[in-house]
Amino acid sequence: MSVFNTDRLVGKTVLITGASAGIGAATSVLFAKTGANLVLVARRAENLKAVKAKAEEAYKAVGKQGKVILIEADVQKFADLDVIPEKVKNEGLEVDILVNNAGMVKGTEHVGADADITQMFDTNVLGLIHLTQIFVKQFKAKQAGTIINLGSIAGREAYAGGSIYCATKHALSAFNGALLRELVNTPIRVIEIQPGMVETEFSVVRFRGDKEKADSVYKGLQPLVAEDIAEEIVWTASRPPHVNIAQLFVLPVNQATPTLNYKK
Ligand code: 8X3
C-alpha cells in the first residue's frame, strides 16, 4: 500500500467524460488501478475500446477487478446525457464519482466563428452543467457522491487569445463554487481541478490541427502530462469522505501564470 490510501475506491463506480483521450484516458486507467468500476463516456467509440483494453490490463496488473462500461455520447447533446443513468443501471452499477473532464478550445481569435463559440460553451459549460444536475439528483437521493470538475488556469485568470475559452472556464469555476455552497448541508463533495499547461491533443485542437504550432507552446519547458492530472483526480477522489479538496491549482514548475513561464 502506498502512503496515500486509495482503498476507499475499491468497488466504487466512476464516470469519466472525454474518456477516449488525454487526461480522461489517463484518469480511467489510474482509477482501474484502484479497483474502481468505470463508466467511460466519449464521442469516439473506437478510442473508448482502446482505453477499456488499457484499463483491463491495469486491473490485471494490480490483481484487482472492475467492470468497464462504454457509453458513446456527445456531451453537447442533452439527449445523449439523459439516458446515461439508465444505461449504467442496466449494467447493475450506480455512479459514485462523476469526473467532468470533457472540454475543448478551438481557435485563438477574440472574434471567432459562432459555431466554435457554441461548441466550446456547449461542451465546457452547458453539457457539464446538465450532466452534473442529473447526478446531483442521484447523489442527493443516496446522500453520497463526489463531483470532480476539470477547470483550468484559464478559469482563474484571463489571457489574450483565450477570450471564449477563458469565459467557459470562468463559468465552470463559478458553477463549481456555487454548487459547493449549495450542497454544503450534504455529504456530496464538489471539487475543481485547475491545471496549467498539460501536453495533450488539447493544443492541437486549439490550433485547428497545426501540430507544429501546438508543440511550440510546450517547447523549452517540461509541461504537465495527462498522467499528472490523473494522479490529482484520483487523489482528491480517494480522500476520506469528510475531506473535500474544493480547488486544486496544478502547474508545471516553470509556469507561474497563463502567460508567465520560463523556457530554456
Ligand atoms: C488549458 C490551459 O493555459 O491553455 O486549460 O489555458 S491553458
Residues whose N, C-alpha, C, O or C-beta is under 5 A from the ligand:
A	BS01	8X3	G151 S152 I153 A154 P195 G196 M197
